[in-house]
Amino acid sequence: MSGRVIFVEGIPGAGKTSTVQKISHFLKGKDIPVKEVVEGNLEQSADYEGAAFLTEDQLKTMEAEYGIDAGSVSPYCEILEPGMLVHYARMGETEAFSKSFIKELEQFDIYNTDPDIYMMVIKHKWGLFKKLLAGADEVYVLDCSLLQNPLTFLSARNDLPAELIKTFVKDLLMLVKEFRPLVVYLEPKEIKKALEHVMAERSEHWFAFVKDYYTKQKYGINHNLTNDLEGVVKFLEDRIALEKSILKDAGVDWLHIERDQASWRDILTKIEDELTLRFVKG
């Protein structure tokens, strides 16, 4: 017995988290064991949340600066040449470390690091995920870890070539190909309307962060994106085109859902039919 994996992907406002929950509920109703992992969960299966990458010397210097015993940090570390991963978000859930120490570790978050380091770390994580699936009997339902997070970092932040990004994501998929992954890809018919919908639900700070991330870093600068809603829409149009190109070329099974805010019930029926075919009857 081995596990299976479903990746739920799409832009902000596409309905990823709700879809993960609906998929999990449906499969559990069919007595299929499910492991649901959404964005923000510190226990990510195919990504890292709140993890910093440092060299051993960098970590020792910080420990000395803050008077922290190395033994208290080591339970939160993974050795990964040429350095180590430090799970600072987990450390922050305890009272053993100062807020200033956690804040300094945050500066080394893998999503703040060099793209080469990031890709090495993520491939390492997916190698662990492959081993996890080999010994599991659950269906893992994940959002953001296949497309959104890698493309946001590699494209929006660093404007790396599309072919390099495509190769990286396809390499990740190859690692778990034997577990017959399914990608549920949610594409709003009107990007601007989907964004406006999610903006109404979230704080002004959320959109300000997204707007600056998409338009004021390398991709936005190199492509002359305006620092407003229109600039965000343009980036997301480009991102969607790249994501669909990756899925078409990767040889992975994917369910393409084009949706508007009013078509949710029909979409759930389509997803449930696909799940029945692949996970209940398959």
N, C-alpha and C positions, 0 to 999 in steps of 0.2 A: 504494500500500500504506500502511496506517496501523495503529497498534497497537490493542490491545483491553485491557480492564481488568476484573479480578475483585476485588471487595472482600470480604474475609472478616471478619465481625463477630459479636459476642456478648460476654457478660459474662466476667469472669475465671473460668477453669475450664471454659469451654465447649469448649475445644479449638481455638482459632483458629490458633495457631502450627503445631500438628500438621497441621491442615487445609491451611494454606498449603503446607507441605512436600509433602503428599500430592498436592495439585492440581498443583504444579510437576512432581513426579515423573511423574505420569500424562501431562501434556501433552508433556513432553520425550520420553517414550516413544513419542509419536505424531509425533515430529520437528517439534514446534511450539516455536519459540524462546520462552523464558520469562525474565522478570525478576522475581525473588522479593525482596520487601522486607518484612521483619518489624519489629515494634516493637523499638526500641533501635538499629537501623541508622542511622548518621549520615547516610547518603545516602538520605534519604526522598524519594519521588516526589511525594507529595500532602500532605506535612506537614513540620514541622521538628523536628529532634531536637538539643537542645543549642544553640539559637539565641537570642540576646538582641536585644531591640529598644531602641535608645537614640536620643536626638537627637544631632546632630553635636556640640553643645556638651557634652553629658554625656560622650560618648566622649573628647573633647579634654581635659576636666577629669581624667578617669581616667588618660589617657595621661601627662599632666603630673605627676599625683600619683605615679605609679609610674616615672617617667623612661623611658617607652617611646616610641620613634620611631613616628610615625604610619604610616610606610612599612612597618613590620613587621606592622601590624595590618590594613592595607588589603586584602591578599589574602584575608582571611577575612570581608570585608564585602560586603553587597549594599545599594546605595542604594535606599531605598524611602521616598518622601515620606510623612509629615513627619520621617523619621529614617533609620535604617539598621539592617539586621540584621547581627549579629556572631556568627559561628559559633564560639562559645567552646569547644565540645567538641572540635572539630577542632584548635583552638589548643592545647588541653590534651594532645593526642597528641604534641606537639613538646616540646622542652626550651627553647624560646625565651622562654617567659612563666612568671612566677612563679605558684605555686598560689594565692597570695592575690589576684592580679589576675584569674585565672580565676574564683575564688570570688566576687569582687565582680560580675563580669559575669553570673554565674549568677543573681544577684538580679533581673536584668532579663529573665530568660527569658520567652519569649512566653506561657508557661503561668502566669506570675506577673503578667502585665500587665493592663491595663484590657480588658474584653470588646470594646469598639469597636476598639481597636488589634489585638487578637487576630484578630477577624473580618476586618479589612482585610488583615492579613498572610497569613492562610490563603487568602483569595480570590486574593491575588496569587500564592501558590504554585500554586493550582489553575489559574490562567491559564497559568503556566509548564508545568504538567503537560499541559494541553490542547495546547500547542505541541509538547511532547515526544512525545505520542501521535501527533500528525499526521505526524511524521517517523520513526516507529518501525515495526518489523515484529514486535515481541515482544508477548506477552500479559503484562501487568503483574499480579502477584498480590500484593495489599497487605492487611495486617491493621491494624485499629484507626483508620485515618485518616479513614474516612467517618463513623462513628457514635461509637465509644467515646471517642476523644480529644476531639472537639468537645463531646459531651454531658457528659463528666466535668468539663470546664472550665466550660462555660456553665451547666450545671444544678447539679452538686454544689457547685462552688466559688462560683458567682454567683447561682444560683436565678433565672435569667432566665425570662420567660414561655415556656411551651411553644410557642406560636404563633411567637414570634420565632425560637426554635431550629429549628423545623420549616422556616420560610422560609429560614433560613441554609443548612441542609443541602440543601434542594431546589435552592437556587441553585447550590450546588457541583455537584450532579448534572447540572444543565442545562448547565454548562460542558463536560462530557464526554459528553453524551447521544449525540452523533454517533458515538461509538466503541463503542456498544452495551454499556454496562457490565452486569455481572452481580453481584448481591450474594448471597453465601452466608451466610445468617443462622443461627447455631447457638444454639438455645435449650434449656438443660437442663430436663428435666422437673421436677427437684427442685433449686432454686437452692441451698438450704442444703447438700445433699449434694455438689453440684459445688464449692462453696466449701471445704468440709471436705477434699475430695480435693486441691484445689490448695494448701490450707494445709499439708497433710502433705508436699508436695513442696518448698515454699518456706520461707524463714526466718520467724521470729517477727516480725522487723522489717518484712517485707513486709506482713503482715496488719495490724500496728499502724499502718503508714502508710495503708493502704487504709481501715481503720476510721475513723481520724481525718479523712481527706479526705472521706469520704462523710457522716459524721455530725456533725462539729464545725465545718463551714463553713456557708455561708448556707442551703443546702437543708436540711441536717440540723437547724440551729437553727430555721428557719421551720416545719419539719414535725415538730418534737419527736421526732427520732429518737434512740434510745438508743445510747450509745457502746459497742456490743457486736455480736456476730454477728447478732442479731435486727435491729438498726438497719441494718446493712449489707444484709441480705436485703430489708428494706422498701425501701431506696433502689433496689436492683437490680430489684425488682418494678416500681417506678414507671418506671425507666429502660427496661426491656424494653417496657412498654406504649407509651411515647413513641416508641421506635425502630420498633416495628412500625407504629405510626400513620404515621410519616414514610414508611416504605417503601410502605405501602398507598396513600398520597396522592401519591407522587412520580412515579408512572408509570414506575418502573424495574423491570426484570426481577429478580426475587429468588427464591431457593430457600430455603424455610423448613424447617430441619432441627430437629425436636424430638428430643432425644436423652437417653439415660441412659448411665451409665458402661459398661454391658454391650452396647450396641448399635452399637459402632464399625464393625464389618465391614459391617453392613447400610447404615450411613450412607455409607461410602465407595462402595459399589455405587451408591447413589442419586446421589451427587455425580458419579461417573464417567459414569453414564448421561446426566446433564444436560450434562456437558462434551462428551461424544461428539456429542450433538445440536447444541450451539451452536458448538463450536470445531473439531470433527473433520469432521463431515458438513456443517456450516453454511457 
